[in-house]
Amino acid sequence: MFLIVFIVFLLATLVYAYLPPGIQLYGLLGVSETGYLVLGVPATTLVFAVFNGVIYGVIAWLIFTFVEKARKTKKTSP
């Protein structure tokens, strides 16, 4: 679940670089933006994308875990 959401938000952020919270987290680091290209994509945008992928991936993973736990509890209870 985590990897699917991570990849989706990584790609979405590469298309729309200002998708929150990646840009806000990058701003909190106090690092200046750079135009250096990595495989044709600005390095700063890649950092935004990784931040977003991780944050949204963890959120989706937590939701999935709690839903599965609730579903298993409901099946086992009489």
mmJSON file of the N, C-alpha and C atoms, coordinates in Angstrom:
{"data_MODEL":{"atom_site":{
"group_PDB":["ATOM","ATOM","ATOM","ATOM","ATOM","ATOM","ATOM","ATOM","ATOM","ATOM","ATOM","ATOM","ATOM","ATOM","ATOM","ATOM","ATOM","ATOM","ATOM","ATOM","ATOM","ATOM","ATOM","ATOM","ATOM","ATOM","ATOM","ATOM","ATOM","ATOM","ATOM","ATOM","ATOM","ATOM","ATOM","ATOM","ATOM","ATOM","ATOM","ATOM","ATOM","ATOM","ATOM","ATOM","ATOM","ATOM","ATOM","ATOM","ATOM","ATOM","ATOM","ATOM","ATOM","ATOM","ATOM","ATOM","ATOM","ATOM","ATOM","ATOM","ATOM","ATOM","ATOM","ATOM","ATOM","ATOM","ATOM","ATOM","ATOM","ATOM","ATOM","ATOM","ATOM","ATOM","ATOM","ATOM","ATOM","ATOM","ATOM","ATOM","ATOM","ATOM","ATOM","ATOM","ATOM","ATOM","ATOM","ATOM","ATOM","ATOM","ATOM","ATOM","ATOM","ATOM","ATOM","ATOM","ATOM","ATOM","ATOM","ATOM","ATOM","ATOM","ATOM","ATOM","ATOM","ATOM","ATOM","ATOM","ATOM","ATOM","ATOM","ATOM","ATOM","ATOM","ATOM","ATOM","ATOM","ATOM","ATOM","ATOM","ATOM","ATOM","ATOM","ATOM","ATOM","ATOM","ATOM","ATOM","ATOM","ATOM","ATOM","ATOM","ATOM","ATOM","ATOM","ATOM","ATOM","ATOM","ATOM","ATOM","ATOM","ATOM","ATOM","ATOM","ATOM","ATOM","ATOM","ATOM","ATOM","ATOM","ATOM","ATOM","ATOM","ATOM","ATOM","ATOM","ATOM","ATOM","ATOM","ATOM","ATOM","ATOM","ATOM","ATOM","ATOM","ATOM","ATOM","ATOM","ATOM","ATOM","ATOM","ATOM","ATOM","ATOM","ATOM","ATOM","ATOM","ATOM","ATOM","ATOM","ATOM","ATOM","ATOM","ATOM","ATOM","ATOM","ATOM","ATOM","ATOM","ATOM","ATOM","ATOM","ATOM","ATOM","ATOM","ATOM","ATOM","ATOM","ATOM","ATOM","ATOM","ATOM","ATOM","ATOM","ATOM","ATOM","ATOM","ATOM","ATOM","ATOM","ATOM","ATOM","ATOM","ATOM","ATOM","ATOM","ATOM","ATOM","ATOM","ATOM","ATOM","ATOM","ATOM","ATOM","ATOM","ATOM","ATOM","ATOM","ATOM","ATOM","ATOM","ATOM","ATOM","ATOM"],
"id":[1,2,3,4,5,6,7,8,9,10,11,12,13,14,15,16,17,18,19,20,21,22,23,24,25,26,27,28,29,30,31,32,33,34,35,36,37,38,39,40,41,42,43,44,45,46,47,48,49,50,51,52,53,54,55,56,57,58,59,60,61,62,63,64,65,66,67,68,69,70,71,72,73,74,75,76,77,78,79,80,81,82,83,84,85,86,87,88,89,90,91,92,93,94,95,96,97,98,99,100,101,102,103,104,105,106,107,108,109,110,111,112,113,114,115,116,117,118,119,120,121,122,123,124,125,126,127,128,129,130,131,132,133,134,135,136,137,138,139,140,141,142,143,144,145,146,147,148,149,150,151,152,153,154,155,156,157,158,159,160,161,162,163,164,165,166,167,168,169,170,171,172,173,174,175,176,177,178,179,180,181,182,183,184,185,186,187,188,189,190,191,192,193,194,195,196,197,198,199,200,201,202,203,204,205,206,207,208,209,210,211,212,213,214,215,216,217,218,219,220,221,222,223,224,225,226,227,228,229,230,231,232,233,234],
"type_symbol":["N","C","C","N","C","C","N","C","C","N","C","C","N","C","C","N","C","C","N","C","C","N","C","C","N","C","C","N","C","C","N","C","C","N","C","C","N","C","C","N","C","C","N","C","C","N","C","C","N","C","C","N","C","C","N","C","C","N","C","C","N","C","C","N","C","C","N","C","C","N","C","C","N","C","C","N","C","C","N","C","C","N","C","C","N","C","C","N","C","C","N","C","C","N","C","C","N","C","C","N","C","C","N","C","C","N","C","C","N","C","C","N","C","C","N","C","C","N","C","C","N","C","C","N","C","C","N","C","C","N","C","C","N","C","C","N","C","C","N","C","C","N","C","C","N","C","C","N","C","C","N","C","C","N","C","C","N","C","C","N","C","C","N","C","C","N","C","C","N","C","C","N","C","C","N","C","C","N","C","C","N","C","C","N","C","C","N","C","C","N","C","C","N","C","C","N","C","C","N","C","C","N","C","C","N","C","C","N","C","C","N","C","C","N","C","C","N","C","C","N","C","C","N","C","C","N","C","C","N","C","C","N","C","C"],
"label_atom_id":["N","CA","C","N","CA","C","N","CA","C","N","CA","C","N","CA","C","N","CA","C","N","CA","C","N","CA","C","N","CA","C","N","CA","C","N","CA","C","N","CA","C","N","CA","C","N","CA","C","N","CA","C","N","CA","C","N","CA","C","N","CA","C","N","CA","C","N","CA","C","N","CA","C","N","CA","C","N","CA","C","N","CA","C","N","CA","C","N","CA","C","N","CA","C","N","CA","C","N","CA","C","N","CA","C","N","CA","C","N","CA","C","N","CA","C","N","CA","C","N","CA","C","N","CA","C","N","CA","C","N","CA","C","N","CA","C","N","CA","C","N","CA","C","N","CA","C","N","CA","C","N","CA","C","N","CA","C","N","CA","C","N","CA","C","N","CA","C","N","CA","C","N","CA","C","N","CA","C","N","CA","C","N","CA","C","N","CA","C","N","CA","C","N","CA","C","N","CA","C","N","CA","C","N","CA","C","N","CA","C","N","CA","C","N","CA","C","N","CA","C","N","CA","C","N","CA","C","N","CA","C","N","CA","C","N","CA","C","N","CA","C","N","CA","C","N","CA","C","N","CA","C","N","CA","C","N","CA","C","N","CA","C","N","CA","C","N","CA","C","N","CA","C"],
"label_alt_id":[null,null,null,null,null,null,null,null,null,null,null,null,null,null,null,null,null,null,null,null,null,null,null,null,null,null,null,null,null,null,null,null,null,null,null,null,null,null,null,null,null,null,null,null,null,null,null,null,null,null,null,null,null,null,null,null,null,null,null,null,null,null,null,null,null,null,null,null,null,null,null,null,null,null,null,null,null,null,null,null,null,null,null,null,null,null,null,null,null,null,null,null,null,null,null,null,null,null,null,null,null,null,null,null,null,null,null,null,null,null,null,null,null,null,null,null,null,null,null,null,null,null,null,null,null,null,null,null,null,null,null,null,null,null,null,null,null,null,null,null,null,null,null,null,null,null,null,null,null,null,null,null,null,null,null,null,null,null,null,null,null,null,null,null,null,null,null,null,null,null,null,null,null,null,null,null,null,null,null,null,null,null,null,null,null,null,null,null,null,null,null,null,null,null,null,null,null,null,null,null,null,null,null,null,null,null,null,null,null,null,null,null,null,null,null,null,null,null,null,null,null,null,null,null,null,null,null,null,null,null,null,null,null,null],
"label_comp_id":["MET","MET","MET","PHE","PHE","PHE","LEU","LEU","LEU","ILE","ILE","ILE","VAL","VAL","VAL","PHE","PHE","PHE","ILE","ILE","ILE","VAL","VAL","VAL","PHE","PHE","PHE","LEU","LEU","LEU","LEU","LEU","LEU","ALA","ALA","ALA","THR","THR","THR","LEU","LEU","LEU","VAL","VAL","VAL","TYR","TYR","TYR","ALA","ALA","ALA","TYR","TYR","TYR","LEU","LEU","LEU","PRO","PRO","PRO","PRO","PRO","PRO","GLY","GLY","GLY","ILE","ILE","ILE","GLN","GLN","GLN","LEU","LEU","LEU","TYR","TYR","TYR","GLY","GLY","GLY","LEU","LEU","LEU","LEU","LEU","LEU","GLY","GLY","GLY","VAL","VAL","VAL","SER","SER","SER","GLU","GLU","GLU","THR","THR","THR","GLY","GLY","GLY","TYR","TYR","TYR","LEU","LEU","LEU","VAL","VAL","VAL","LEU","LEU","LEU","GLY","GLY","GLY","VAL","VAL","VAL","PRO","PRO","PRO","ALA","ALA","ALA","THR","THR","THR","THR","THR","THR","LEU","LEU","LEU","VAL","VAL","VAL","PHE","PHE","PHE","ALA","ALA","ALA","VAL","VAL","VAL","PHE","PHE","PHE","ASN","ASN","ASN","GLY","GLY","GLY","VAL","VAL","VAL","ILE","ILE","ILE","TYR","TYR","TYR","GLY","GLY","GLY","VAL","VAL","VAL","ILE","ILE","ILE","ALA","ALA","ALA","TRP","TRP","TRP","LEU","LEU","LEU","ILE","ILE","ILE","PHE","PHE","PHE","THR","THR","THR","PHE","PHE","PHE","VAL","VAL","VAL","GLU","GLU","GLU","LYS","LYS","LYS","ALA","ALA","ALA","ARG","ARG","ARG","LYS","LYS","LYS","THR","THR","THR","LYS","LYS","LYS","LYS","LYS","LYS","THR","THR","THR","SER","SER","SER","PRO","PRO","PRO"],
"label_asym_id":["A","A","A","A","A","A","A","A","A","A","A","A","A","A","A","A","A","A","A","A","A","A","A","A","A","A","A","A","A","A","A","A","A","A","A","A","A","A","A","A","A","A","A","A","A","A","A","A","A","A","A","A","A","A","A","A","A","A","A","A","A","A","A","A","A","A","A","A","A","A","A","A","A","A","A","A","A","A","A","A","A","A","A","A","A","A","A","A","A","A","A","A","A","A","A","A","A","A","A","A","A","A","A","A","A","A","A","A","A","A","A","A","A","A","A","A","A","A","A","A","A","A","A","A","A","A","A","A","A","A","A","A","A","A","A","A","A","A","A","A","A","A","A","A","A","A","A","A","A","A","A","A","A","A","A","A","A","A","A","A","A","A","A","A","A","A","A","A","A","A","A","A","A","A","A","A","A","A","A","A","A","A","A","A","A","A","A","A","A","A","A","A","A","A","A","A","A","A","A","A","A","A","A","A","A","A","A","A","A","A","A","A","A","A","A","A","A","A","A","A","A","A","A","A","A","A","A","A","A","A","A","A","A","A"],
"label_entity_id":["1","1","1","1","1","1","1","1","1","1","1","1","1","1","1","1","1","1","1","1","1","1","1","1","1","1","1","1","1","1","1","1","1","1","1","1","1","1","1","1","1","1","1","1","1","1","1","1","1","1","1","1","1","1","1","1","1","1","1","1","1","1","1","1","1","1","1","1","1","1","1","1","1","1","1","1","1","1","1","1","1","1","1","1","1","1","1","1","1","1","1","1","1","1","1","1","1","1","1","1","1","1","1","1","1","1","1","1","1","1","1","1","1","1","1","1","1","1","1","1","1","1","1","1","1","1","1","1","1","1","1","1","1","1","1","1","1","1","1","1","1","1","1","1","1","1","1","1","1","1","1","1","1","1","1","1","1","1","1","1","1","1","1","1","1","1","1","1","1","1","1","1","1","1","1","1","1","1","1","1","1","1","1","1","1","1","1","1","1","1","1","1","1","1","1","1","1","1","1","1","1","1","1","1","1","1","1","1","1","1","1","1","1","1","1","1","1","1","1","1","1","1","1","1","1","1","1","1","1","1","1","1","1","1"],
"label_seq_id":[1,1,1,2,2,2,3,3,3,4,4,4,5,5,5,6,6,6,7,7,7,8,8,8,9,9,9,10,10,10,11,11,11,12,12,12,13,13,13,14,14,14,15,15,15,16,16,16,17,17,17,18,18,18,19,19,19,20,20,20,21,21,21,22,22,22,23,23,23,24,24,24,25,25,25,26,26,26,27,27,27,28,28,28,29,29,29,30,30,30,31,31,31,32,32,32,33,33,33,34,34,34,35,35,35,36,36,36,37,37,37,38,38,38,39,39,39,40,40,40,41,41,41,42,42,42,43,43,43,44,44,44,45,45,45,46,46,46,47,47,47,48,48,48,49,49,49,50,50,50,51,51,51,52,52,52,53,53,53,54,54,54,55,55,55,56,56,56,57,57,57,58,58,58,59,59,59,60,60,60,61,61,61,62,62,62,63,63,63,64,64,64,65,65,65,66,66,66,67,67,67,68,68,68,69,69,69,70,70,70,71,71,71,72,72,72,73,73,73,74,74,74,75,75,75,76,76,76,77,77,77,78,78,78],
"pdbx_PDB_ins_code":[null,null,null,null,null,null,null,null,null,null,null,null,null,null,null,null,null,null,null,null,null,null,null,null,null,null,null,null,null,null,null,null,null,null,null,null,null,null,null,null,null,null,null,null,null,null,null,null,null,null,null,null,null,null,null,null,null,null,null,null,null,null,null,null,null,null,null,null,null,null,null,null,null,null,null,null,null,null,null,null,null,null,null,null,null,null,null,null,null,null,null,null,null,null,null,null,null,null,null,null,null,null,null,null,null,null,null,null,null,null,null,null,null,null,null,null,null,null,null,null,null,null,null,null,null,null,null,null,null,null,null,null,null,null,null,null,null,null,null,null,null,null,null,null,null,null,null,null,null,null,null,null,null,null,null,null,null,null,null,null,null,null,null,null,null,null,null,null,null,null,null,null,null,null,null,null,null,null,null,null,null,null,null,null,null,null,null,null,null,null,null,null,null,null,null,null,null,null,null,null,null,null,null,null,null,null,null,null,null,null,null,null,null,null,null,null,null,null,null,null,null,null,null,null,null,null,null,null,null,null,null,null,null,null],
"Cartn_x":[0.829,0.0,0.878,1.889,2.766,3.417,3.96,4.681,3.778,2.555,1.624,1.345,0.998,0.698,1.95,3.099,4.351,4.61,4.481,4.74,3.723,2.453,1.412,1.698,1.996,2.242,3.598,4.556,5.833,5.61,4.884,4.605,3.711,2.711,1.818,2.591,3.533,4.322,5.285,5.764,6.626,5.845,4.546,3.706,3.292,2.865,2.423,3.316,4.402,5.462,5.026,3.975,3.6,2.503,2.408,1.456,1.927,1.054,1.484,1.54,2.238,3.06,4.541,4.927,6.331,7.039,6.411,7.049,7.174,6.18,6.24,7.36,7.495,8.567,9.936,10.064,11.319,11.639,10.604,10.792,11.26,10.794,11.211,12.69,13.243,14.658,15.563,15.049,15.835,16.903,16.714,17.666,17.169,18.086,17.67,17.346,16.418,16.05,17.176,17.25,18.301,17.689,18.319,17.874,18.647,19.489,20.286,19.363,19.623,18.764,19.283,18.372,18.663,17.732,18.293,17.503,16.444,16.799,15.912,14.881,14.909,13.957,14.756,14.278,14.999,15.113,16.279,16.534,15.547,15.179,14.226,12.88,12.434,11.158,11.222,12.36,12.517,12.41,12.953,12.854,11.401,10.679,9.245,8.515,8.827,8.139,8.403,9.633,9.947,9.249,9.283,8.571,7.093,6.455,5.03,4.764,5.595,5.41,5.48,6.461,6.62,5.454,5.103,4.031,2.714,2.308,1.033,1.077,2.233,2.374,2.187,2.775,2.622,1.175,0.528,-0.879,-1.739,-1.539,-2.317,-2.035,-0.771,-0.407,-1.09,-1.117,-1.779,-3.279,-3.909,-5.342,-5.605,-4.826,-4.981,-4.818,-3.817,-3.565,-4.737,-5.261,-6.372,-7.654,-7.899,-9.081,-8.98,-7.814,-7.631,-7.768,-7.238,-7.346,-8.798,-9.536,-10.953,-11.74,-11.405,-12.098,-11.847,-10.611,-10.286,-10.964,-11.019,-11.676,-13.164,-13.761,-15.19,-15.499,-14.627,-14.826,-14.716,-13.802,-13.571,-14.561,-15.174,-16.138,-17.47,-18.148,-19.41,-20.565],
"Cartn_y":[-1.184,0.0,1.255,1.246,2.407,2.714,1.685,1.906,2.45,1.954,2.436,3.918,4.297,5.707,6.556,6.041,6.774,7.106,6.121,6.323,7.28,7.129,8.019,9.473,9.722,11.107,11.616,10.739,11.145,11.658,10.896,11.311,12.546,12.603,13.769,15.034,14.932,16.098,16.499,15.537,15.901,16.695,16.421,17.171,18.505,18.473,19.68,19.866,20.611,20.699,21.344,22.114,22.849,22.158,20.847,20.053,20.001,20.417,20.4,18.976,18.684,19.516,19.522,18.962,18.876,20.204,21.188,22.5,23.168,22.961,23.543,22.888,21.578,20.894,21.338,21.511,21.976,23.386,24.214,25.569,25.58,24.622,24.533,24.166,23.504,23.147,24.365,25.426,26.637,26.515,25.576,25.368,26.129,26.791,27.539,26.582,27.02,26.205,26.232,25.162,25.068,24.683,25.103,24.758,23.574,22.959,21.814,20.69,20.164,19.13,17.73,16.876,15.461,14.694,14.068,13.37,14.283,15.543,16.498,17.143,16.831,17.399,18.194,19.395,20.166,19.389,19.469,18.731,19.114,20.378,20.833,20.154,20.023,19.352,17.885,17.248,15.864,15.743,16.698,16.679,16.856,17.811,17.982,16.658,15.998,14.762,13.641,13.513,12.475,12.77,14.02,14.391,14.028,14.41,14.123,12.626,11.908,10.466,9.795,10.189,9.588,9.97,11.236,11.688,11.016,11.102,10.511,8.987,8.403,6.957,6.46,7.157,6.777,6.939,8.015,8.226,7.099,6.749,5.668,4.332,4.092,2.856,2.753,3.868,3.864,3.612,4.275,4.066,2.617,2.076,0.688,-0.27,-0.024,-0.887,-0.867,0.308,0.404,-0.203,-0.031,-0.624,-2.144,-2.685,-4.139,-4.69,-3.978,-4.423,-4.421,-3.386,-3.312,-4.409,-4.688,-5.731,-7.115,-7.38,-8.656,-8.788,-7.702,-7.717,-7.988,-7.4,-7.576,-9.018,-9.633,-11.015,-11.995,-11.756,-12.696,-12.528,-11.375,-11.178,-11.806,-12.451,-13.171,-12.276],
"Cartn_z":[0.0,0.0,0.0,0.864,0.951,-0.393,-1.041,-2.296,-3.398,-3.467,-4.491,-4.294,-3.067,-2.788,-2.949,-2.518,-2.674,-4.14,-5.003,-6.432,-7.047,-6.68,-7.222,-6.847,-5.579,-5.163,-5.629,-5.798,-6.377,-7.794,-8.589,-9.966,-10.019,-9.138,-9.115,-8.77,-7.87,-7.491,-8.597,-9.37,-10.491,-11.536,-11.648,-12.585,-11.977,-10.711,-10.011,-8.798,-8.957,-7.947,-6.64,-6.642,-5.436,-4.635,-4.783,-4.021,-2.567,-1.629,-0.224,0.309,1.336,2.227,1.86,0.721,0.35,0.314,-0.292,-0.403,0.967,1.839,3.173,4.0,3.901,4.623,4.124,2.827,2.255,2.765,2.856,3.376,4.821,5.602,7.006,7.149,6.142,6.196,6.044,5.432,5.254,4.175,3.259,2.17,0.945,0.25,-0.939,-2.079,-2.935,-4.096,-5.12,-5.897,-6.908,-8.251,-9.289,-10.632,-11.201,-10.382,-10.829,-11.299,-12.49,-13.059,-12.742,-12.344,-12.124,-13.049,-14.067,-15.089,-15.715,-15.876,-16.521,-15.615,-14.327,-13.363,-12.333,-11.987,-10.965,-9.649,-9.024,-7.782,-6.688,-6.614,-5.599,-5.787,-7.015,-7.29,-6.883,-7.085,-6.649,-5.13,-4.417,-2.956,-2.54,-3.175,-2.892,-3.108,-4.222,-4.591,-3.588,-3.135,-2.145,-0.825,-0.389,0.842,0.737,-0.362,-0.532,-0.595,-1.308,-1.395,-0.037,0.758,2.082,2.999,3.058,3.952,3.589,2.334,1.932,1.985,1.73,1.824,3.252,4.21,5.618,6.062,5.645,6.002,5.445,4.18,3.57,4.249,4.588,5.272,6.636,7.392,8.694,8.564,7.621,7.396,7.02,6.11,5.687,6.869,7.702,8.86,9.829,10.138,11.084,10.52,9.242,8.619,8.632,8.3,8.323,9.742,10.712,12.098,12.55,12.188,12.543,11.847,10.609,9.858,10.488,10.885,11.517,12.872,13.621,14.927,14.759,13.756,13.516,13.094,12.307,11.87,13.034,13.954,15.05,16.186,16.343,17.434,17.081,18.086,17.808,17.505],
"occupancy":[1.0,1.0,1.0,1.0,1.0,1.0,1.0,1.0,1.0,1.0,1.0,1.0,1.0,1.0,1.0,1.0,1.0,1.0,1.0,1.0,1.0,1.0,1.0,1.0,1.0,1.0,1.0,1.0,1.0,1.0,1.0,1.0,1.0,1.0,1.0,1.0,1.0,1.0,1.0,1.0,1.0,1.0,1.0,1.0,1.0,1.0,1.0,1.0,1.0,1.0,1.0,1.0,1.0,1.0,1.0,1.0,1.0,1.0,1.0,1.0,1.0,1.0,1.0,1.0,1.0,1.0,1.0,1.0,1.0,1.0,1.0,1.0,1.0,1.0,1.0,1.0,1.0,1.0,1.0,1.0,1.0,1.0,1.0,1.0,1.0,1.0,1.0,1.0,1.0,1.0,1.0,1.0,1.0,1.0,1.0,1.0,1.0,1.0,1.0,1.0,1.0,1.0,1.0,1.0,1.0,1.0,1.0,1.0,1.0,1.0,1.0,1.0,1.0,1.0,1.0,1.0,1.0,1.0,1.0,1.0,1.0,1.0,1.0,1.0,1.0,1.0,1.0,1.0,1.0,1.0,1.0,1.0,1.0,1.0,1.0,1.0,1.0,1.0,1.0,1.0,1.0,1.0,1.0,1.0,1.0,1.0,1.0,1.0,1.0,1.0,1.0,1.0,1.0,1.0,1.0,1.0,1.0,1.0,1.0,1.0,1.0,1.0,1.0,1.0,1.0,1.0,1.0,1.0,1.0,1.0,1.0,1.0,1.0,1.0,1.0,1.0,1.0,1.0,1.0,1.0,1.0,1.0,1.0,1.0,1.0,1.0,1.0,1.0,1.0,1.0,1.0,1.0,1.0,1.0,1.0,1.0,1.0,1.0,1.0,1.0,1.0,1.0,1.0,1.0,1.0,1.0,1.0,1.0,1.0,1.0,1.0,1.0,1.0,1.0,1.0,1.0,1.0,1.0,1.0,1.0,1.0,1.0,1.0,1.0,1.0,1.0,1.0,1.0,1.0,1.0,1.0,1.0,1.0,1.0],
"B_iso_or_equiv":[0.0,0.0,0.0,0.0,0.0,0.0,0.0,0.0,0.0,0.0,0.0,0.0,0.0,0.0,0.0,0.0,0.0,0.0,0.0,0.0,0.0,0.0,0.0,0.0,0.0,0.0,0.0,0.0,0.0,0.0,0.0,0.0,0.0,0.0,0.0,0.0,0.0,0.0,0.0,0.0,0.0,0.0,0.0,0.0,0.0,0.0,0.0,0.0,0.0,0.0,0.0,0.0,0.0,0.0,0.0,0.0,0.0,0.0,0.0,0.0,0.0,0.0,0.0,0.0,0.0,0.0,0.0,0.0,0.0,0.0,0.0,0.0,0.0,0.0,0.0,0.0,0.0,0.0,0.0,0.0,0.0,0.0,0.0,0.0,0.0,0.0,0.0,0.0,0.0,0.0,0.0,0.0,0.0,0.0,0.0,0.0,0.0,0.0,0.0,0.0,0.0,0.0,0.0,0.0,0.0,0.0,0.0,0.0,0.0,0.0,0.0,0.0,0.0,0.0,0.0,0.0,0.0,0.0,0.0,0.0,0.0,0.0,0.0,0.0,0.0,0.0,0.0,0.0,0.0,0.0,0.0,0.0,0.0,0.0,0.0,0.0,0.0,0.0,0.0,0.0,0.0,0.0,0.0,0.0,0.0,0.0,0.0,0.0,0.0,0.0,0.0,0.0,0.0,0.0,0.0,0.0,0.0,0.0,0.0,0.0,0.0,0.0,0.0,0.0,0.0,0.0,0.0,0.0,0.0,0.0,0.0,0.0,0.0,0.0,0.0,0.0,0.0,0.0,0.0,0.0,0.0,0.0,0.0,0.0,0.0,0.0,0.0,0.0,0.0,0.0,0.0,0.0,0.0,0.0,0.0,0.0,0.0,0.0,0.0,0.0,0.0,0.0,0.0,0.0,0.0,0.0,0.0,0.0,0.0,0.0,0.0,0.0,0.0,0.0,0.0,0.0,0.0,0.0,0.0,0.0,0.0,0.0,0.0,0.0,0.0,0.0,0.0,0.0,0.0,0.0,0.0,0.0,0.0,0.0],
"pdbx_formal_charge":[null,null,null,null,null,null,null,null,null,null,null,null,null,null,null,null,null,null,null,null,null,null,null,null,null,null,null,null,null,null,null,null,null,null,null,null,null,null,null,null,null,null,null,null,null,null,null,null,null,null,null,null,null,null,null,null,null,null,null,null,null,null,null,null,null,null,null,null,null,null,null,null,null,null,null,null,null,null,null,null,null,null,null,null,null,null,null,null,null,null,null,null,null,null,null,null,null,null,null,null,null,null,null,null,null,null,null,null,null,null,null,null,null,null,null,null,null,null,null,null,null,null,null,null,null,null,null,null,null,null,null,null,null,null,null,null,null,null,null,null,null,null,null,null,null,null,null,null,null,null,null,null,null,null,null,null,null,null,null,null,null,null,null,null,null,null,null,null,null,null,null,null,null,null,null,null,null,null,null,null,null,null,null,null,null,null,null,null,null,null,null,null,null,null,null,null,null,null,null,null,null,null,null,null,null,null,null,null,null,null,null,null,null,null,null,null,null,null,null,null,null,null,null,null,null,null,null,null,null,null,null,null,null,null],
"auth_seq_id":[1,1,1,2,2,2,3,3,3,4,4,4,5,5,5,6,6,6,7,7,7,8,8,8,9,9,9,10,10,10,11,11,11,12,12,12,13,13,13,14,14,14,15,15,15,16,16,16,17,17,17,18,18,18,19,19,19,20,20,20,21,21,21,22,22,22,23,23,23,24,24,24,25,25,25,26,26,26,27,27,27,28,28,28,29,29,29,30,30,30,31,31,31,32,32,32,33,33,33,34,34,34,35,35,35,36,36,36,37,37,37,38,38,38,39,39,39,40,40,40,41,41,41,42,42,42,43,43,43,44,44,44,45,45,45,46,46,46,47,47,47,48,48,48,49,49,49,50,50,50,51,51,51,52,52,52,53,53,53,54,54,54,55,55,55,56,56,56,57,57,57,58,58,58,59,59,59,60,60,60,61,61,61,62,62,62,63,63,63,64,64,64,65,65,65,66,66,66,67,67,67,68,68,68,69,69,69,70,70,70,71,71,71,72,72,72,73,73,73,74,74,74,75,75,75,76,76,76,77,77,77,78,78,78],
"auth_comp_id":["MET","MET","MET","PHE","PHE","PHE","LEU","LEU","LEU","ILE","ILE","ILE","VAL","VAL","VAL","PHE","PHE","PHE","ILE","ILE","ILE","VAL","VAL","VAL","PHE","PHE","PHE","LEU","LEU","LEU","LEU","LEU","LEU","ALA","ALA","ALA","THR","THR","THR","LEU","LEU","LEU","VAL","VAL","VAL","TYR","TYR","TYR","ALA","ALA","ALA","TYR","TYR","TYR","LEU","LEU","LEU","PRO","PRO","PRO","PRO","PRO","PRO","GLY","GLY","GLY","ILE","ILE","ILE","GLN","GLN","GLN","LEU","LEU","LEU","TYR","TYR","TYR","GLY","GLY","GLY","LEU","LEU","LEU","LEU","LEU","LEU","GLY","GLY","GLY","VAL","VAL","VAL","SER","SER","SER","GLU","GLU","GLU","THR","THR","THR","GLY","GLY","GLY","TYR","TYR","TYR","LEU","LEU","LEU","VAL","VAL","VAL","LEU","LEU","LEU","GLY","GLY","GLY","VAL","VAL","VAL","PRO","PRO","PRO","ALA","ALA","ALA","THR","THR","THR","THR","THR","THR","LEU","LEU","LEU","VAL","VAL","VAL","PHE","PHE","PHE","ALA","ALA","ALA","VAL","VAL","VAL","PHE","PHE","PHE","ASN","ASN","ASN","GLY","GLY","GLY","VAL","VAL","VAL","ILE","ILE","ILE","TYR","TYR","TYR","GLY","GLY","GLY","VAL","VAL","VAL","ILE","ILE","ILE","ALA","ALA","ALA","TRP","TRP","TRP","LEU","LEU","LEU","ILE","ILE","ILE","PHE","PHE","PHE","THR","THR","THR","PHE","PHE","PHE","VAL","VAL","VAL","GLU","GLU","GLU","LYS","LYS","LYS","ALA","ALA","ALA","ARG","ARG","ARG","LYS","LYS","LYS","THR","THR","THR","LYS","LYS","LYS","LYS","LYS","LYS","THR","THR","THR","SER","SER","SER","PRO","PRO","PRO"],
"auth_asym_id":["A","A","A","A","A","A","A","A","A","A","A","A","A","A","A","A","A","A","A","A","A","A","A","A","A","A","A","A","A","A","A","A","A","A","A","A","A","A","A","A","A","A","A","A","A","A","A","A","A","A","A","A","A","A","A","A","A","A","A","A","A","A","A","A","A","A","A","A","A","A","A","A","A","A","A","A","A","A","A","A","A","A","A","A","A","A","A","A","A","A","A","A","A","A","A","A","A","A","A","A","A","A","A","A","A","A","A","A","A","A","A","A","A","A","A","A","A","A","A","A","A","A","A","A","A","A","A","A","A","A","A","A","A","A","A","A","A","A","A","A","A","A","A","A","A","A","A","A","A","A","A","A","A","A","A","A","A","A","A","A","A","A","A","A","A","A","A","A","A","A","A","A","A","A","A","A","A","A","A","A","A","A","A","A","A","A","A","A","A","A","A","A","A","A","A","A","A","A","A","A","A","A","A","A","A","A","A","A","A","A","A","A","A","A","A","A","A","A","A","A","A","A","A","A","A","A","A","A","A","A","A","A","A","A"],
"auth_atom_id":["N","CA","C","N","CA","C","N","CA","C","N","CA","C","N","CA","C","N","CA","C","N","CA","C","N","CA","C","N","CA","C","N","CA","C","N","CA","C","N","CA","C","N","CA","C","N","CA","C","N","CA","C","N","CA","C","N","CA","C","N","CA","C","N","CA","C","N","CA","C","N","CA","C","N","CA","C","N","CA","C","N","CA","C","N","CA","C","N","CA","C","N","CA","C","N","CA","C","N","CA","C","N","CA","C","N","CA","C","N","CA","C","N","CA","C","N","CA","C","N","CA","C","N","CA","C","N","CA","C","N","CA","C","N","CA","C","N","CA","C","N","CA","C","N","CA","C","N","CA","C","N","CA","C","N","CA","C","N","CA","C","N","CA","C","N","CA","C","N","CA","C","N","CA","C","N","CA","C","N","CA","C","N","CA","C","N","CA","C","N","CA","C","N","CA","C","N","CA","C","N","CA","C","N","CA","C","N","CA","C","N","CA","C","N","CA","C","N","CA","C","N","CA","C","N","CA","C","N","CA","C","N","CA","C","N","CA","C","N","CA","C","N","CA","C","N","CA","C","N","CA","C","N","CA","C","N","CA","C","N","CA","C","N","CA","C","N","CA","C","N","CA","C"],
"pdbx_PDB_model_num":[1,1,1,1,1,1,1,1,1,1,1,1,1,1,1,1,1,1,1,1,1,1,1,1,1,1,1,1,1,1,1,1,1,1,1,1,1,1,1,1,1,1,1,1,1,1,1,1,1,1,1,1,1,1,1,1,1,1,1,1,1,1,1,1,1,1,1,1,1,1,1,1,1,1,1,1,1,1,1,1,1,1,1,1,1,1,1,1,1,1,1,1,1,1,1,1,1,1,1,1,1,1,1,1,1,1,1,1,1,1,1,1,1,1,1,1,1,1,1,1,1,1,1,1,1,1,1,1,1,1,1,1,1,1,1,1,1,1,1,1,1,1,1,1,1,1,1,1,1,1,1,1,1,1,1,1,1,1,1,1,1,1,1,1,1,1,1,1,1,1,1,1,1,1,1,1,1,1,1,1,1,1,1,1,1,1,1,1,1,1,1,1,1,1,1,1,1,1,1,1,1,1,1,1,1,1,1,1,1,1,1,1,1,1,1,1,1,1,1,1,1,1,1,1,1,1,1,1,1,1,1,1,1,1]
}}}
